[in-house]
Amino acid sequence: MSDKQNKPGQPGRPAMARPAPGTTKRIFGYIMHYRWRVVAIVVCILVGAAAQAGSALFLQSLIDTYILPMVGETNPDWGPLLRAITLMGCLYVAGIVSSWLWQWLIVTVEQGTLKRIRDDMFAHQQRLPIRYFDTNEHGDIMSRYTNDTDTLRQAISQSFPQMFASMISAIAAVISMLWLSVPLTAFVLLFTVLLFFVIKKIVGRAGRYFVKQQHWLGDVNAFVEESVNGQKVIKVFNHEDATQRTFDEKNEELFAASAEANTWGNVTMPVVGNMGYMLYILLAIIGGAMALAGVGNFGLSGAGPLTLGTLISLLTLSRSYINPLGQVSMQLNMVMMALAGASRIFALMDEPVESDGGTVTLVNVELGEDVVTMREVDHETGHWAWKREAGDDGTRSLKAAEKLHGAAREVALKAKEQAVTSPDGRLTLLRGDVRFTNVTFGYDPAKPVLHDITWFAKPGQKMALVGATGAGKTTVTNLINRFYDIQEGQILYDGIDVKNIAKPDLRRSLGIVLQDVNLFTGTVMDNIRYGRLDATDEECVAAAKLVNADGFIRMLPQGYQTVLEGDGSGLSQGQRQLISIARAAVADSPALILDEATSSIDTRTEEVVQAGMDALMKGRTVFVIAHRLSTVRNSDVIMVLDHGRIIERGNHEELIALKGEYYQLYTGAVELE
């Protein structure tokens, strides 16, 4: 189970109380990429609102001008009435057509907007530092792509257009009522003030719970994803009941927030509807009393008696006014939930991207007979060089080295002297010379994990890092490829400060095999080719043969074309590891980092793989992290780390002779075997 620190929306920290400022503006910024469709939708909504208000207004004329004069007539003329009804029917048809058209157009806007948001979110995610993924649950990140985007989809396709349509309908109804009767419209507006305060209280409370609901939903998803990945561990330790209790607690929080949110959300429409009926009754009573008492009436159309047709039109318009207000209040709940989801989406998109001030790039070169003479080429030659931008002669690394102290300063200056650089100073041959000088680092700067580390690896050396769990071995490799940047000191790669090397080029020079294997959905061939996307099938097969993975791959149902799903769950842990080693082999990087690369392979298989690994490591600078000390015996240099400090260094024989920490670790391993 995860032991990550609490983050917003997780247990232990309160969820945000309201959506982040500017969220609505950013949503509409995406929507307005389809501005012409949006304009067409707005026009359709206006036509629909006008048709609805016009048909209600027409009731007055229909009753007072066409129906009442015909009452008592012996031979009434039905022509005018039929023409009026036909006109009214045309208004209804216009409203129906416009409503259908905007709902048809909104689909493209809705799906297009979500596609752009997902594209931007994923593109931004690819540029985030490793630190973000180390400190955020993967299930919570996934929830932003699923639950949060779904709530946003509902808002774009339903809530926003329906709120706009409802507001337009309400405004049209008010104008129509003013046209008929100013006094009765004033009464309706006064009643609306009371209705507004009621809705504000209900929606405000619902909105807070909808925001909490989205955060707890992300937390539940994160826990479920974590439990699925750790299901074997849960069962092995009979942890099912404890896991169930934890899930029940989280699910109870989600239930409480969702129940409160939906309770207050669902009560909105009934409250508004009943208050609308109350307004209808009060308006009928007041209007009827005015008509019976002969009280004069005036509107924008002029003054006169309050007729039956006018009163019926006003009552109809009051419903046309209150119903949209109820729709707006209902949609406000969905909008609040969508804004909560959008806030989480934009929070991910606002995370600071991985900084990269490096300008030195990795290029292919052809070497002259004197090695120093080198020429950049656009095809693979087996030789690589670091290329500085015009005007950079390497003085930045030199100046940084001069600020260091003692032996570390001498190491840094010597690295600069030993680097093989072209006469113009722009090309430096990649040889795999890696040096740490006075390096201090902590994932939390206030709590250093490495303390003033100074060491060097010569080109082609195999360097092993050993030590107890938590000693800082993996941290060293994380710093070489700049997953994290150091707080103090300097890391030199062929005499160049790694901070000056562009991260993609730095990582291109390093092949990495991790202890935790990640395979992707696709064929075995695709997974091996992941190391170098332009590798041919023959190169992938050669890489598999090199690390002795070819045998078991050919025994799979479709050999190299066997499709792996679920992170290669159909393979043994050792087979998955062999594929990851083959991936590093096909990458053909000048340097290698092997982080417990053979930890999942049995001792007999390891002997077979080790021969292939030795061929893979030939001529490369290699960093090996291992608990199984038998795998590091043939290393050129072994460094023993303890609590972030180097306490011993030397080869196997030298360290055994010292009878220090390495001797204790090694003899302990022998005894265990």
C-alpha positions as CSV (number, residue, x, y, z in Angstrom):
1,M,0.0,0.0,0.0
2,S,1.1,3.5,-0.6
3,D,2.8,5.5,2.1
4,K,2.9,8.8,0.1
5,Q,2.4,12.0,1.9
6,N,-1.1,13.5,2.0
7,K,-2.0,15.6,-0.9
8,P,-5.1,17.8,-1.7
9,G,-8.2,15.7,-1.8
10,Q,-6.6,12.8,0.2
11,P,-7.4,11.8,3.8
12,G,-5.5,13.9,6.2
13,R,-5.9,17.1,4.3
14,P,-9.2,19.0,3.6
15,A,-10.5,19.0,0.1
16,M,-10.7,22.4,-1.6
17,A,-13.9,24.2,-0.7
18,R,-14.6,25.8,-4.1
19,P,-13.3,25.7,-7.7
20,A,-10.1,27.6,-8.5
21,P,-10.6,31.2,-9.7
22,G,-10.6,31.5,-13.5
23,T,-11.7,28.0,-14.2
24,T,-14.8,29.0,-16.1
25,K,-12.8,31.4,-18.3
26,R,-10.3,28.6,-19.1
27,I,-13.2,26.2,-20.1
28,F,-14.7,28.8,-22.4
29,G,-11.3,29.5,-23.8
30,Y,-11.3,25.9,-25.1
31,I,-14.9,26.1,-26.2
32,M,-14.3,29.2,-28.3
33,H,-12.0,27.2,-30.6
34,Y,-15.3,26.4,-32.2
35,R,-16.6,29.9,-32.2
36,W,-18.7,29.7,-35.4
37,R,-20.5,26.7,-34.1
38,V,-21.0,28.5,-30.8
39,V,-22.5,31.5,-32.6
40,A,-24.9,29.2,-34.5
41,I,-25.9,27.5,-31.2
42,V,-26.5,30.9,-29.6
43,V,-28.6,32.0,-32.6
44,C,-30.7,28.8,-32.4
45,I,-31.2,29.3,-28.7
46,L,-32.4,32.9,-29.3
47,V,-34.8,31.8,-32.0
48,G,-36.2,29.1,-29.7
49,A,-36.6,31.5,-26.8
50,A,-38.3,34.1,-29.1
51,A,-40.6,31.4,-30.5
52,Q,-41.6,30.3,-27.0
53,A,-42.3,33.9,-25.8
54,G,-44.0,34.8,-29.0
55,S,-46.4,31.9,-28.8
56,A,-47.3,32.8,-25.2
57,L,-47.8,36.5,-26.2
58,F,-50.0,35.4,-29.1
59,L,-52.4,33.8,-26.7
60,Q,-53.7,37.2,-25.7
61,S,-54.4,38.2,-29.3
62,L,-55.8,34.7,-30.1
63,I,-58.4,34.9,-27.2
64,D,-59.2,38.6,-27.3
65,T,-59.1,39.2,-31.1
66,Y,-60.1,35.9,-32.7
67,I,-62.0,33.7,-30.2
68,L,-64.1,36.0,-28.0
69,P,-65.5,38.0,-30.9
70,M,-66.8,34.8,-32.5
71,V,-68.7,33.8,-29.3
72,G,-72.4,34.0,-30.0
73,E,-72.0,34.5,-33.8
74,T,-74.4,32.6,-35.9
75,N,-72.1,32.2,-38.9
76,P,-68.6,32.9,-37.6
77,D,-65.7,33.5,-40.1
78,W,-63.2,30.8,-39.2
79,G,-60.6,32.0,-41.7
80,P,-58.8,34.6,-39.5
81,L,-58.7,32.1,-36.6
82,L,-57.2,29.3,-38.8
83,R,-54.6,31.7,-40.1
84,A,-53.7,32.8,-36.5
85,I,-53.5,29.1,-35.4
86,T,-51.3,28.4,-38.5
87,L,-49.0,31.3,-37.6
88,M,-48.8,30.0,-34.0
89,G,-48.0,26.5,-35.3
90,C,-45.1,28.0,-37.4
91,L,-43.7,29.6,-34.2
92,Y,-43.8,26.2,-32.5
93,V,-42.1,24.5,-35.5
94,A,-39.4,27.2,-35.5
95,G,-38.8,26.5,-31.8
96,I,-38.6,22.8,-32.3
97,V,-36.2,23.0,-35.3
98,S,-33.9,25.5,-33.6
99,S,-33.8,23.3,-30.4
100,W,-32.9,20.2,-32.5
101,L,-30.2,22.1,-34.4
102,W,-28.3,23.5,-31.4
103,Q,-28.4,20.1,-29.7
104,W,-27.0,18.6,-32.9
105,L,-24.2,21.2,-33.2
106,I,-23.3,21.0,-29.5
107,V,-22.0,17.4,-29.9
108,T,-19.0,18.6,-32.0
109,V,-18.2,21.4,-29.6
110,E,-18.5,19.1,-26.6
111,Q,-16.4,16.3,-27.9
112,G,-13.9,18.6,-29.7
113,T,-13.3,20.6,-26.5
114,L,-12.8,17.4,-24.4
115,K,-10.4,16.1,-27.0
116,R,-8.3,19.3,-26.9
117,I,-8.3,19.2,-23.0
118,R,-7.2,15.6,-22.9
119,D,-4.5,16.2,-25.6
120,D,-3.2,19.2,-23.6
121,M,-3.4,17.3,-20.3
122,F,-1.5,14.3,-21.6
123,A,1.1,16.4,-23.4
124,H,1.7,18.4,-20.2
125,Q,1.8,15.2,-18.2
126,Q,4.6,13.9,-20.4
127,R,6.7,17.0,-19.4
128,L,6.2,16.7,-15.7
129,P,9.1,15.7,-13.5
130,I,9.3,12.3,-11.9
131,R,8.8,14.0,-8.6
132,Y,5.1,14.6,-9.5
133,F,4.4,10.9,-10.1
134,D,6.3,9.9,-7.0
135,T,4.1,12.1,-4.9
136,N,0.7,11.6,-6.5
137,E,-1.4,8.4,-6.6
138,H,-1.8,7.1,-10.1
139,G,-5.4,6.3,-9.6
140,D,-6.1,10.0,-8.7
141,I,-4.3,11.1,-11.8
142,M,-6.4,8.7,-13.9
143,S,-9.6,10.0,-12.3
144,R,-8.9,13.4,-13.9
145,Y,-9.0,11.7,-17.3
146,T,-12.2,9.8,-16.6
147,N,-14.6,11.2,-13.9
148,D,-13.5,14.8,-14.1
149,T,-13.7,15.0,-17.9
150,D,-17.1,13.3,-17.8
151,T,-18.5,15.9,-15.5
152,L,-17.1,18.6,-17.8
153,R,-18.7,16.9,-20.8
154,Q,-22.1,17.0,-19.2
155,A,-21.6,20.7,-18.4
156,I,-20.6,21.6,-22.0
157,S,-23.3,19.5,-23.7
158,Q,-26.1,20.2,-21.3
159,S,-25.6,22.6,-18.4
160,F,-24.0,25.6,-20.2
161,P,-26.4,25.7,-23.2
162,Q,-29.5,24.9,-21.1
163,M,-28.6,27.6,-18.6
164,F,-28.1,30.1,-21.5
165,A,-31.4,29.0,-23.1
166,S,-33.2,29.2,-19.8
167,M,-31.9,32.7,-19.0
168,I,-32.9,33.9,-22.5
169,S,-36.3,32.3,-22.1
170,A,-36.7,34.0,-18.7
171,I,-35.7,37.4,-20.1
172,A,-38.0,37.0,-23.0
173,A,-40.9,36.1,-20.6
174,V,-40.2,39.2,-18.5
175,I,-40.2,41.5,-21.5
176,S,-43.4,39.9,-22.7
177,M,-45.1,40.3,-19.3
178,L,-44.0,44.0,-19.2
179,W,-45.6,44.4,-22.6
180,L,-48.9,43.1,-21.2
181,S,-48.9,44.5,-17.6
182,V,-46.2,46.4,-15.7
183,P,-47.9,46.1,-12.2
184,L,-48.3,42.4,-12.3
185,T,-44.8,42.0,-13.7
186,A,-43.5,44.0,-10.8
187,F,-45.2,41.6,-8.4
188,V,-43.6,38.6,-10.2
189,L,-40.1,40.2,-9.9
190,L,-40.6,40.9,-6.2
191,F,-41.5,37.3,-5.8
192,T,-38.4,36.3,-7.7
193,V,-36.2,38.1,-5.1
194,L,-37.5,35.7,-2.4
195,L,-37.0,32.8,-4.8
196,F,-33.4,33.9,-5.5
197,F,-32.4,33.9,-1.8
198,V,-33.9,30.4,-1.4
199,I,-32.0,29.0,-4.5
200,K,-28.8,30.7,-3.4
201,K,-28.9,28.9,0.0
202,I,-29.6,25.5,-1.6
203,V,-27.2,25.8,-4.5
204,G,-24.4,27.1,-2.3
205,R,-24.6,24.2,0.0
206,A,-24.9,21.7,-2.8
207,G,-21.9,23.2,-4.6
208,R,-19.5,22.7,-1.6
209,Y,-20.5,19.0,-1.4
210,F,-20.1,18.5,-5.2
211,V,-16.5,19.7,-4.9
212,K,-15.8,17.3,-2.1
213,Q,-17.5,14.5,-4.0
214,Q,-15.0,14.9,-6.9
215,H,-12.0,14.8,-4.6
216,W,-13.2,11.8,-2.7
217,L,-14.0,10.1,-6.0
218,G,-10.4,10.6,-7.0
219,D,-9.2,9.2,-3.7
220,V,-11.4,6.1,-4.0
221,N,-10.1,5.5,-7.5
222,A,-6.5,5.8,-6.3
223,F,-7.1,3.3,-3.5
224,V,-8.8,0.8,-5.9
225,E,-6.0,1.1,-8.4
226,E,-3.5,0.6,-5.7
227,S,-5.4,-2.5,-4.3
228,V,-5.6,-4.1,-7.7
229,N,-1.9,-3.7,-8.3
230,G,-1.2,-5.1,-4.8
231,Q,-3.8,-7.9,-4.8
232,K,-1.2,-10.7,-4.5
233,V,0.4,-9.0,-1.5
234,I,-3.1,-8.4,0.1
235,K,-3.9,-12.1,-0.2
236,V,-0.5,-13.4,0.9
237,F,-0.7,-11.5,4.1
238,N,-4.5,-12.1,4.6
239,H,-5.1,-8.4,4.5
240,E,-8.4,-8.6,2.7
241,D,-10.5,-7.5,5.8
242,A,-8.2,-4.6,6.7
243,T,-8.2,-3.5,3.0
244,Q,-12.0,-3.8,3.0
245,R,-12.3,-1.6,6.1
246,T,-10.0,1.1,4.6
247,F,-12.1,1.0,1.4
248,D,-15.3,1.2,3.4
249,E,-14.1,4.3,5.2
250,K,-13.1,6.0,2.0
251,N,-16.3,4.9,0.3
252,E,-18.3,6.2,3.3
253,E,-16.7,9.6,2.9
254,L,-17.6,9.6,-0.8
255,F,-21.1,8.4,0.0
256,A,-21.6,11.2,2.5
257,A,-20.4,13.9,0.2
258,S,-22.3,12.5,-2.8
259,A,-25.5,12.0,-0.7
260,E,-25.4,15.6,0.6
261,A,-24.6,17.0,-2.8
262,N,-27.3,15.2,-4.6
263,T,-29.8,15.7,-1.8
264,W,-29.4,19.4,-2.0
265,G,-29.2,19.3,-5.8
266,N,-32.4,17.2,-6.2
267,V,-34.4,19.4,-3.8
268,T,-33.8,22.5,-5.9
269,M,-36.3,21.8,-8.7
270,P,-39.2,20.8,-6.4
271,V,-38.7,23.9,-4.3
272,V,-38.6,26.1,-7.4
273,G,-41.5,24.3,-8.9
274,N,-43.7,24.6,-5.9
275,M,-42.8,28.2,-5.5
276,G,-43.7,28.6,-9.1
277,Y,-47.2,27.1,-8.5
278,M,-47.5,29.5,-5.5
279,L,-46.7,32.4,-7.8
280,Y,-49.2,31.1,-10.4
281,I,-52.0,31.0,-7.8
282,L,-51.1,34.4,-6.3
283,L,-51.0,36.0,-9.7
284,A,-54.4,34.4,-10.7
285,I,-55.9,35.8,-7.5
286,I,-54.4,39.2,-7.8
287,G,-55.1,39.5,-11.5
288,G,-58.7,38.2,-11.1
289,A,-59.3,40.7,-8.2
290,M,-58.0,43.5,-10.4
291,A,-60.2,42.5,-13.3
292,L,-63.3,42.2,-11.1
293,A,-62.6,45.5,-9.3
294,G,-62.1,47.2,-12.7
295,V,-58.6,48.4,-11.7
296,G,-56.9,49.8,-14.8
297,N,-53.9,48.1,-16.3
298,F,-51.0,49.4,-18.2
299,G,-48.1,47.9,-20.1
300,L,-45.5,48.7,-22.7
301,S,-48.2,48.2,-25.3
302,G,-50.5,50.9,-23.7
303,A,-53.1,51.3,-21.0
304,G,-56.5,49.7,-20.7
305,P,-58.6,47.1,-18.8
306,L,-57.2,43.8,-17.7
307,T,-58.8,41.4,-20.2
308,L,-59.2,37.7,-19.9
309,G,-56.8,37.1,-22.7
310,T,-54.2,39.3,-21.0
311,L,-54.5,37.5,-17.7
312,I,-54.3,34.0,-19.3
313,S,-51.2,35.2,-21.2
314,L,-49.6,36.5,-18.0
315,L,-50.3,33.2,-16.2
316,T,-48.8,31.3,-19.1
317,L,-45.8,33.6,-19.2
318,S,-45.3,33.3,-15.4
319,R,-44.8,29.5,-16.0
320,S,-42.4,30.3,-18.9
321,Y,-40.5,32.5,-16.5
322,I,-40.3,30.3,-13.4
323,N,-39.6,27.0,-15.2
324,P,-36.3,28.4,-16.8
325,L,-35.3,29.7,-13.3
326,G,-35.8,26.2,-12.0
327,Q,-33.7,24.8,-14.9
328,V,-30.9,27.2,-14.2
329,S,-30.9,26.3,-10.5
330,M,-30.7,22.6,-11.4
331,Q,-28.0,23.1,-13.9
332,L,-26.0,25.2,-11.4
333,N,-25.4,22.0,-9.4
334,M,-24.0,20.2,-12.5
335,V,-21.9,23.3,-13.3
336,M,-20.4,23.3,-9.7
337,M,-19.5,19.7,-10.1
338,A,-18.0,20.3,-13.6
339,L,-16.0,23.3,-12.2
340,A,-14.7,21.1,-9.4
341,G,-13.6,18.5,-12.0
342,A,-12.1,21.2,-14.3
343,S,-10.2,22.7,-11.4
344,R,-8.5,19.3,-10.8
345,I,-7.8,19.0,-14.5
346,F,-6.3,22.5,-14.7
347,A,-4.4,21.9,-11.5
348,L,-2.5,19.0,-13.3
349,M,-2.0,21.3,-16.3
350,D,-0.6,24.0,-14.1
351,E,1.9,21.8,-12.4
352,P,5.4,23.2,-13.2
353,V,7.0,21.2,-16.0
354,E,10.4,19.6,-15.8
355,S,13.0,22.4,-16.1
356,D,15.8,21.9,-18.6
357,G,18.4,24.6,-19.0
358,G,20.7,22.3,-20.9
359,T,22.0,23.3,-24.4
360,V,24.6,20.5,-25.0
361,T,23.2,17.8,-27.3
362,L,24.3,14.3,-28.3
363,V,25.3,13.8,-32.0
364,N,26.8,11.0,-34.1
365,V,30.4,11.6,-35.2
366,E,33.1,10.1,-37.4
367,L,36.5,10.0,-35.8
368,G,39.8,10.8,-37.4
369,E,43.0,8.8,-36.9
370,D,44.0,11.1,-34.0
371,V,40.6,10.6,-32.3
372,V,40.5,14.4,-31.5
373,T,39.5,15.1,-35.0
374,M,35.8,14.4,-35.3
375,R,33.1,15.4,-37.6
376,E,29.3,15.4,-37.0
377,V,27.3,13.2,-39.3
378,D,23.6,12.4,-39.6
379,H,23.9,8.6,-39.5
380,E,24.9,6.1,-36.8
381,T,28.6,5.4,-36.6
382,G,29.0,3.8,-33.2
383,H,30.7,7.0,-31.9
384,W,28.9,9.8,-30.1
385,A,29.9,13.3,-29.0
386,W,28.5,16.1,-26.9
387,K,27.9,19.2,-29.1
388,R,27.9,22.6,-27.5
389,E,26.0,25.5,-29.0
390,A,27.9,28.2,-30.9
391,G,29.8,30.4,-28.5
392,D,29.9,27.8,-25.7
393,D,33.5,26.6,-25.2
394,G,32.8,24.8,-21.9
395,T,33.7,27.6,-19.6
396,R,30.4,27.2,-17.7
397,S,31.4,23.8,-16.3
398,L,34.9,25.1,-15.7
399,K,33.7,28.1,-13.7
400,A,31.4,25.8,-11.7
401,A,34.3,23.5,-10.9
402,E,36.4,26.4,-9.7
403,K,33.8,27.1,-7.0
404,L,34.2,23.7,-5.5
405,H,36.6,23.0,-2.7
406,G,39.5,20.6,-1.9
407,A,39.9,17.3,-3.7
408,A,36.5,17.7,-5.4
409,R,37.8,20.8,-7.2
410,E,40.8,18.9,-8.4
411,V,38.6,16.0,-9.6
412,A,36.4,18.4,-11.6
413,L,39.3,20.3,-13.2
414,K,41.0,17.0,-14.0
415,A,37.8,15.7,-15.7
416,K,37.9,18.8,-17.9
417,E,41.5,18.2,-18.8
418,Q,41.0,14.5,-19.7
419,A,37.9,15.2,-21.9
420,V,38.6,14.5,-25.6
421,T,37.5,17.7,-27.3
422,S,37.6,18.9,-30.9
423,P,40.0,21.8,-31.7
424,D,37.1,24.3,-31.9
425,G,35.8,23.2,-28.5
426,R,32.3,22.4,-29.7
427,L,32.5,18.6,-29.8
428,T,33.5,16.4,-26.8
429,L,33.7,12.7,-27.4
430,L,31.3,10.7,-25.3
431,R,33.5,8.3,-23.3
432,G,31.4,7.7,-20.2
433,D,33.6,9.5,-17.7
434,V,31.2,10.3,-14.8
435,R,32.3,12.2,-11.7
436,F,30.4,13.3,-8.6
437,T,32.0,16.2,-6.7
438,N,30.7,17.4,-3.3
439,V,27.2,16.3,-4.2
440,T,24.6,16.8,-1.5
441,F,20.9,15.9,-2.3
442,G,17.6,15.3,-0.6
443,Y,14.2,14.7,-2.0
444,D,13.2,17.2,0.7
445,P,16.1,19.7,0.7
446,A,15.9,20.0,4.4
447,K,16.6,16.2,4.8
448,P,19.6,15.2,2.7
449,V,19.8,11.7,1.4
450,L,23.3,12.0,0.0
451,H,26.0,13.9,2.0
452,D,29.0,15.5,0.2
453,I,29.5,12.6,-2.2
454,T,32.7,12.6,-4.3
455,W,33.6,9.8,-6.7
456,F,34.5,9.1,-10.3
457,A,33.9,6.4,-12.9
458,K,36.5,6.1,-15.7
459,P,35.3,5.3,-19.2
460,G,34.4,1.7,-19.7
461,Q,34.5,0.9,-16.0
462,K,31.9,-1.3,-14.4
463,M,31.0,0.4,-11.1
464,A,28.8,-1.2,-8.5
465,L,26.9,0.5,-5.7
466,V,26.1,-1.7,-2.8
467,G,24.7,-1.1,0.7
468,A,21.7,-1.6,2.8
469,T,18.2,-0.6,1.7
470,G,17.9,3.2,2.0
471,A,21.6,3.8,1.7
472,G,21.1,6.0,-1.4
473,K,22.1,3.6,-4.2
474,T,19.1,4.3,-6.5
475,T,19.2,8.0,-5.6
476,V,22.7,8.1,-7.2
477,T,21.4,6.8,-10.5
478,N,18.4,9.1,-10.4
479,L,20.8,12.0,-10.2
480,I,22.9,10.8,-13.1
481,N,20.0,10.9,-15.5
482,R,18.6,14.1,-13.9
483,F,15.3,12.7,-12.7
484,Y,16.1,15.0,-9.8
485,D,18.6,17.9,-9.6
486,I,21.2,18.2,-6.9
487,Q,21.1,21.0,-4.3
488,E,24.9,21.2,-3.9
489,G,28.0,20.1,-5.8
490,Q,28.4,19.1,-9.4
491,I,28.0,16.0,-11.6
492,L,30.3,15.9,-14.6
493,Y,29.8,13.7,-17.7
494,D,32.9,13.7,-19.8
495,G,33.9,17.0,-18.2
496,I,30.5,18.6,-18.8
497,D,28.1,19.6,-16.0
498,V,25.0,17.5,-16.5
499,K,22.9,20.6,-15.9
500,N,24.3,21.9,-19.1
501,I,23.2,18.8,-21.1
502,A,19.7,18.7,-22.6
503,K,17.8,16.1,-20.6
504,P,16.6,14.1,-23.7
505,D,20.2,13.8,-25.0
506,L,21.5,12.9,-21.5
507,R,19.0,10.1,-21.2
508,R,19.6,8.9,-24.7
509,S,23.2,8.3,-23.6
510,L,22.0,6.1,-20.7
511,G,20.4,2.7,-21.1
512,I,18.5,1.8,-17.9
513,V,17.1,-1.5,-16.6
514,L,15.0,-1.0,-13.6
515,Q,14.1,-3.4,-10.8
516,D,10.4,-2.7,-11.4
517,V,9.6,-3.9,-15.0
518,N,7.1,-2.0,-17.1
519,L,5.8,-3.7,-20.2
520,F,3.3,-2.0,-22.4
521,T,0.3,-3.4,-24.3
522,G,1.6,-4.6,-27.6
523,T,3.7,-7.4,-29.1
524,V,7.0,-8.7,-27.6
525,M,8.7,-7.1,-30.6
526,D,7.1,-3.7,-29.8
527,N,8.2,-3.9,-26.2
528,I,11.8,-4.6,-27.2
529,R,11.7,-1.9,-29.8
530,Y,10.6,0.6,-27.1
531,G,14.3,1.0,-26.4
532,R,14.9,2.5,-29.9
533,L,11.8,3.1,-32.1
534,D,13.7,3.0,-35.4
535,A,15.3,-0.4,-34.6
536,T,14.6,-3.1,-37.2
537,D,13.1,-6.5,-36.4
538,E,16.6,-8.1,-36.9
539,E,18.2,-5.7,-34.4
540,C,15.5,-6.5,-31.8
541,V,16.0,-10.2,-32.3
542,A,19.8,-9.8,-32.0
543,A,19.3,-7.8,-28.8
544,A,17.1,-10.7,-27.4
545,K,19.7,-13.2,-28.4
546,L,22.4,-11.2,-26.7
547,V,20.7,-11.3,-23.3
548,N,19.5,-14.9,-23.9
549,A,15.8,-14.0,-24.1
550,D,15.4,-15.4,-27.6
551,G,14.8,-18.9,-26.5
552,F,11.7,-18.4,-24.3
553,I,10.3,-15.7,-26.7
554,R,10.2,-18.2,-29.6
555,M,8.3,-20.6,-27.3
556,L,5.5,-18.1,-26.9
557,P,2.3,-18.8,-28.9
558,Q,3.2,-16.3,-31.6
559,G,6.8,-15.8,-30.8
560,Y,7.9,-12.2,-31.1
561,Q,4.4,-11.2,-32.3
562,T,2.7,-12.5,-29.1
563,V,0.6,-9.6,-27.8
564,L,1.3,-8.8,-24.1
565,E,-1.5,-7.4,-22.0
566,G,-1.8,-6.3,-18.4
567,D,1.9,-5.4,-18.1
568,G,2.9,-8.8,-19.4
569,S,1.0,-10.7,-16.6
570,G,1.2,-13.9,-18.6
571,L,4.9,-14.0,-18.3
572,S,7.1,-14.9,-15.3
573,Q,8.8,-12.2,-13.5
574,G,12.2,-13.4,-14.8
575,Q,10.9,-13.4,-18.4
576,R,9.5,-9.9,-18.0
577,Q,12.9,-8.8,-16.8
578,L,14.7,-10.4,-19.7
579,I,12.5,-8.4,-22.1
580,S,13.4,-5.2,-20.3
581,I,17.1,-6.1,-20.6
582,A,16.7,-6.8,-24.3
583,R,15.0,-3.3,-24.5
584,A,18.1,-1.7,-23.0
585,A,20.3,-3.8,-25.4
586,V,18.5,-2.6,-28.5
587,A,18.9,1.0,-27.3
588,D,22.6,0.6,-27.7
589,S,23.4,3.5,-25.3
590,P,27.0,4.4,-24.5
591,A,26.4,4.0,-20.8
592,L,24.2,1.6,-18.7
593,I,22.5,1.8,-15.4
594,L,21.4,-1.6,-14.0
595,D,19.2,-1.2,-11.0
596,E,18.8,-4.7,-9.6
597,A,18.5,-5.9,-13.2
598,T,18.8,-9.5,-12.3
599,S,16.9,-9.5,-9.0
600,S,14.0,-11.4,-10.5
601,I,16.0,-14.1,-12.2
602,D,17.0,-17.4,-10.5
603,T,20.7,-18.0,-9.9
604,R,21.1,-20.6,-12.7
605,T,19.3,-18.3,-15.2
606,E,21.4,-15.4,-14.0
607,E,24.6,-17.2,-15.0
608,V,23.3,-17.5,-18.6
609,V,22.0,-13.9,-18.6
610,Q,25.3,-12.6,-17.1
611,A,27.3,-13.7,-20.1
612,G,24.9,-11.8,-22.4
613,M,25.1,-8.8,-20.0
614,D,28.9,-8.9,-20.1
615,A,28.7,-8.7,-23.9
616,L,26.2,-5.8,-23.6
617,M,28.4,-4.0,-21.1
618,K,31.6,-4.3,-23.1
619,G,33.2,-0.9,-23.8
620,R,30.5,0.9,-21.8
621,T,30.5,2.7,-18.5
622,V,28.2,0.7,-16.3
623,F,26.6,1.4,-13.0
624,V,25.3,-1.6,-11.2
625,I,23.0,-1.5,-8.2
626,A,22.7,-4.9,-6.5
627,H,21.7,-6.6,-3.3
628,R,22.9,-10.0,-4.5
629,L,26.7,-9.3,-4.2
630,S,27.6,-12.2,-6.4
631,T,26.5,-10.0,-9.3
632,V,29.1,-7.3,-8.5
633,R,32.2,-9.4,-7.9
634,N,33.7,-8.7,-11.3
635,S,33.1,-4.9,-11.1
636,D,36.1,-2.6,-11.5
637,V,35.1,-0.5,-8.6
638,I,32.6,-1.2,-5.8
639,M,31.4,1.6,-3.6
640,V,29.7,0.8,-0.3
641,L,27.1,3.4,0.7
642,D,25.7,3.8,4.2
643,H,23.1,6.5,5.1
644,G,24.1,8.6,2.1
645,R,27.8,8.5,2.6
646,I,30.5,6.5,0.8
647,I,32.2,4.5,3.5
648,E,34.3,2.1,1.4
649,R,35.5,1.8,-2.2
650,G,37.7,-0.6,-4.2
651,N,37.4,-3.9,-6.1
652,H,36.1,-7.1,-4.6
653,E,39.5,-8.4,-3.4
654,E,40.5,-5.1,-1.9
655,L,37.2,-4.7,0.0
656,I,37.3,-8.3,1.3
657,A,40.8,-7.7,2.5
658,L,39.6,-4.7,4.4
659,K,37.2,-6.8,6.3
660,G,34.9,-3.8,6.7
661,E,31.2,-3.3,5.8
662,Y,31.5,-4.9,2.4
663,Y,33.1,-8.0,4.0
664,Q,30.2,-8.2,6.5
665,L,27.6,-7.9,3.7
666,Y,29.4,-10.4,1.5
667,T,30.1,-13.1,4.1
668,G,26.5,-12.6,5.3
669,A,25.2,-13.3,1.8
670,V,27.5,-16.4,1.5
671,E,26.1,-17.7,4.8
672,L,22.5,-17.1,3.7
673,E,23.2,-19.1,0.5
